[in-house]
Amino acid sequence: MSTTTAAPTATGVTAAEKTGARTDEAADLIGKARERIDALDDRIIGLIQERMAVSAVVQEARLTSGGRRVNLSREMEVLAHYRDALGKPGTALAMTMLELCRGRI
């Protein structure tokens, strides 16, 4: 295992320093993993935006038919689904997503 660090970049910071790694190999692995995380984040954001659009269609249909914009029993199902899949933090994530998808109330 190498303990050397790469030469500084144009900003004067080595890849190892930027990633918090102690070796070039770890810095490389972290850099590649971060690129994958960034790509996943972009996909997640796109999916949430798609969910927001679908939710707007549902809300419009509900309102047009004389119903309420928000169906609380459905929201409870969504919260339970996220909690069951992701644990307690999943509930907070679902709450944020539901808030984004409700639009202006």
N, C-alpha and C positions, 0 to 999 in steps of 0.2 A: 504494500500500500504506500503510495507516494504521499509525502508531506509537503511537497513544494507547492507554491501557488503560482498562478499564471501572471504574466506581465499585466500591469495596469492598463485599463481601457482608456479611451479618450477622456473619460471623466476622472481618470486617476484612481479608479476603484477596480480591484481585481474581481474576477468572477466569483472566487471563493469568498471574498469580503461581501460582495453583493448578496450572496445566498446564505451567508452565515456558515458555510461549510469550512472544514479544515483542510480539505484536499481538493486538488483539481478534479479527481474522479467524482467525488461527491458533488462538487459544484456543477459539473456537467450533468449528472443525473438529476439534480434539483432543477437546473435550468430547463431540461427537457420535460420534466414533470410539470413545471409551472406553465410551459407552453400548452401542454395537454389540458391543464386546469383552466387556462384562459379560453381554450376552444370549447371546453365543456360549459363554462360560464356563458359564453356567447350562445350556445345551444339552449341552455336553461332560460336565458333572457328571451330568446325567440319563442320558446314554448309558452312562457308566461304571457308574452304579448299575444300569442295565438289564443290562449285560454281567455284572456281579457276580451278579445273580439267575440269569441263564442259566448261568453257570459253576457255580453251586451245584447246579443241576439235573443238569448233566453229571457233576459230582463225585459226587453222590449215586447216580446210575445206575452209575457206575464202581465205587464202593465196594460197592453192593448186589450187583453181579455178581461180587464177589470181587477186583476190581482195586484199583489204587492210586489215591489221591486225585489225584495229579499225574502227568501224562503228559509227561515231559521232552522227548520228540521233538516233541510238539505245541508246547510252549513255545518250542523252538528255531525252529520255523516262524514263530511269532508274532514273535519277536525279529527274525528275518531280514526279515519283511514290513515291520516298522516301520523297521528300519535302511535297507532299500532305498528306502522312501518318504520318510524324513526325515533320512537320514544318521546319523552317530554319535549325536547327541542322541536320535534316535528309539529307539535301543536302551535308553537310560536310561529314557525315557518308558514303553516297553513293559515293562521290568522292574518299574517302579512299578505299572503297571496289573495285571500278573500277580500281584504281591504282594497287591494289593487284592482280586483275584478268587479267590485261593486260599482265603481264609478262614483259620480257625485250623487249623494243621497239627499 
